[in-house]
Amino acid sequence: MEVLGERWGFLIVRDLLVSPKRFSDLQRGLPGIPSNVLTKRLNDLEEAQVVERRVLPRPERGIAYSLTGYGRELESIVMALGRWGAKTLKEPRPDETVTTDSLISALRATFRPQPSRGIKASYELRAGDIVIHARISDGKLETGPGPLDMPDLVIEAGPAMRALMAGEIEPADAVADGNIRVIGDPKHLGTFARLFRIDSLN
């Protein structure tokens, strides 16, 4: 807790687990964090040997922050906490910020490798201006920012997305009600909901 317990520290690690980032990238992904606080948290994490700086290769320029090997050991902890928190997850509040990295982390945390064995599928998930993708191949997940060429299903997330992933509504009902829009074969939505299932306390 001395390393990660300060405000923003855990979220910095979460975003760096997705990919290395410049200082400005971290600021954009953590709306509301003051620049002096971000500087202090990064310095603290560097001192704890969780984060390191590296020079970006050409043609890019500048410095990026990335997790050390020691820092990447936090991945299973971050994912476990994500699964734990998802049990009481509600729909985003109007003032709540959803980011690309937070959605990617959510997919990684809720992915269920065992049921996905023998399955090969690709999904594009759109949430407002955010677009991310997920490729599943025999129990393994690859996910990242941006669209896919010819995904099996494009999902335009709506207000029923959490309920769908928690098994509270059927995929066909979510589409029929217009709460979730899809492009492609709707049967893939059921597979998506099963492979990224959110456990619920209710």
C-alpha positions in Angstrom: 0.0 0.0 0.0 2.9 2.3 0.5 3.8 1.9 -3.2 0.4 1.9 -4.7 -2.0 3.2 -2.1 -1.6 6.9 -2.9 -4.4 8.3 -5.1 -3.9 7.7 -8.8 -1.0 5.2 -8.3 -3.0 2.1 -9.0 -4.6 3.7 -12.1 -1.2 4.6 -13.5 -0.1 1.0 -13.2 -3.4 -0.1 -14.8 -2.9 2.1 -17.8 0.8 1.1 -18.2 -0.2 -2.5 -18.2 -1.9 -1.8 -21.5 1.1 -0.1 -23.1 4.0 2.3 -22.4 3.0 5.9 -22.4 4.3 9.4 -22.6 3.5 11.8 -19.8 0.8 13.5 -22.0 -0.7 10.1 -22.8 -1.1 9.4 -19.1 -2.7 12.8 -18.5 -5.3 12.2 -21.2 -6.1 8.8 -19.9 -6.5 10.0 -16.3 -8.7 13.1 -16.6 -8.6 15.3 -13.6 -5.1 14.4 -12.4 -2.9 17.5 -11.8 0.4 17.5 -13.6 2.4 17.9 -10.4 0.6 14.9 -8.8 1.3 12.8 -11.9 4.9 13.8 -11.8 5.1 12.9 -8.1 3.4 9.5 -8.5 5.7 8.6 -11.4 8.7 9.5 -9.4 7.5 7.4 -6.5 6.9 4.4 -8.7 10.3 4.9 -10.3 11.9 5.0 -6.9 10.1 1.7 -6.0 11.4 0.2 -9.3 7.8 -0.4 -10.6 8.1 2.1 -13.4 11.0 3.1 -15.7 11.7 5.7 -18.3 12.9 4.9 -21.8 13.7 6.8 -24.9 11.3 6.2 -27.7 12.9 4.8 -30.9 12.8 6.8 -34.2 10.7 8.1 -35.8 9.1 8.9 -32.5 10.8 11.2 -30.0 10.7 11.8 -26.3 10.4 9.7 -23.2 7.9 7.0 -22.4 7.1 5.4 -19.1 6.8 1.7 -18.9 6.5 -1.0 -16.2 9.6 -2.8 -15.2 9.6 -6.6 -14.9 8.9 -6.1 -11.2 6.0 -3.8 -12.1 4.5 -6.2 -14.6 4.2 -8.8 -11.7 1.2 -6.6 -10.6 -0.8 -7.7 -13.7 -2.5 -10.6 -12.0 -3.3 -8.5 -9.0 -4.8 -5.7 -11.1 -6.9 -8.2 -13.1 -8.1 -9.9 -9.9 -9.1 -6.6 -8.4 -10.9 -5.7 -11.6 -12.9 -9.0 -11.5 -13.7 -8.3 -7.8 -14.9 -4.8 -8.5 -17.0 -5.9 -11.4 -19.3 -7.7 -9.1 -20.8 -4.4 -7.9 -20.3 -2.6 -11.2 -23.1 -0.3 -12.3 -23.7 1.7 -15.5 -21.4 4.6 -15.9 -22.5 7.8 -14.2 -23.0 10.9 -16.4 -19.9 12.5 -14.9 -17.8 9.3 -15.0 -15.0 9.1 -17.5 -14.6 5.9 -19.6 -11.2 5.7 -21.3 -9.7 3.4 -23.9 -7.3 1.8 -21.4 -10.1 1.3 -18.8 -12.2 -0.6 -21.3 -9.2 -2.7 -22.5 -8.4 -3.5 -18.8 -12.0 -4.4 -18.2 -12.0 -6.9 -21.1 -8.7 -8.4 -19.8 -10.1 -8.7 -16.3 -13.4 -10.4 -17.3 -12.1 -12.7 -20.0 -12.6 -16.4 -19.2 -9.9 -18.5 -20.8 -11.4 -21.9 -20.1 -14.8 -21.5 -21.9 -13.0 -20.0 -24.8 -10.9 -23.0 -25.6 -11.5 -24.2 -29.1 -13.1 -20.8 -30.0 -11.7 -18.4 -32.6 -13.6 -15.1 -32.8 -12.9 -11.4 -33.2 -14.9 -8.4 -31.9 -14.9 -4.7 -32.3 -16.4 -2.8 -29.4 -17.5 0.8 -29.7 -18.4 3.0 -26.8 -19.1 6.5 -27.9 -15.8 7.8 -29.5 -13.8 4.9 -28.1 -13.1 1.9 -30.3 -11.2 -1.2 -29.1 -10.9 -4.8 -30.3 -10.6 -8.3 -29.0 -9.3 -11.4 -30.8 -9.8 -14.8 -29.1 -8.0 -17.9 -30.3 -8.3 -21.1 -28.3 -8.2 -19.7 -24.8 -6.0 -16.7 -25.5 -7.0 -13.1 -25.7 -5.4 -10.3 -27.6 -6.9 -6.9 -27.2 -6.0 -3.3 -27.9 -7.2 0.1 -29.2 -8.6 0.7 -32.6 -10.9 -1.2 -35.1 -10.4 -4.5 -36.8 -10.6 -5.6 -40.5 -13.7 -7.7 -40.9 -14.4 -8.6 -37.2 -17.0 -11.4 -36.6 -19.1 -8.8 -34.7 -19.1 -5.1 -34.1 -20.8 -4.2 -30.8 -22.0 -0.7 -30.2 -22.3 -0.6 -26.4 -25.4 0.8 -24.9 -27.0 1.2 -21.5 -27.6 -2.6 -21.2 -24.0 -3.6 -21.7 -23.3 -4.3 -18.0 -26.6 -6.3 -17.6 -25.7 -8.3 -20.7 -22.3 -9.2 -19.4 -23.7 -10.1 -16.0 -26.2 -12.4 -17.5 -29.2 -10.3 -16.4 -30.6 -10.0 -19.9 -30.5 -12.2 -22.9 -28.4 -11.1 -25.9 -31.4 -11.3 -28.2 -33.5 -9.1 -25.9 -30.7 -6.5 -25.6 -30.6 -6.2 -29.4 -34.3 -6.3 -29.9 -34.8 -3.5 -27.4 -32.2 -1.4 -29.2 -30.1 -1.2 -26.0 -27.2 -2.7 -27.9 -26.6 -2.5 -31.6 -24.5 -5.0 -33.5 -23.1 -5.4 -37.0 -22.7 -9.0 -38.0 -24.2 -12.2 -36.9 -26.1 -11.6 -33.6 -25.3 -15.1 -32.4 -21.7 -13.9 -31.7 -23.1 -11.5 -29.0 -24.1 -14.5 -26.9 -20.5 -15.9 -27.2 -19.0 -12.5 -26.3 -21.2 -12.3 -23.2 -20.3 -15.8 -22.1 -16.5 -15.3 -22.6 -16.5 -11.9 -20.9 -18.9 -12.7 -18.1 -19.2 -10.4 -15.0 -20.0 -12.2 -11.8 -22.6 -10.4 -9.7 -23.3 -10.3 -6.0 -27.1 -10.2 -6.7 
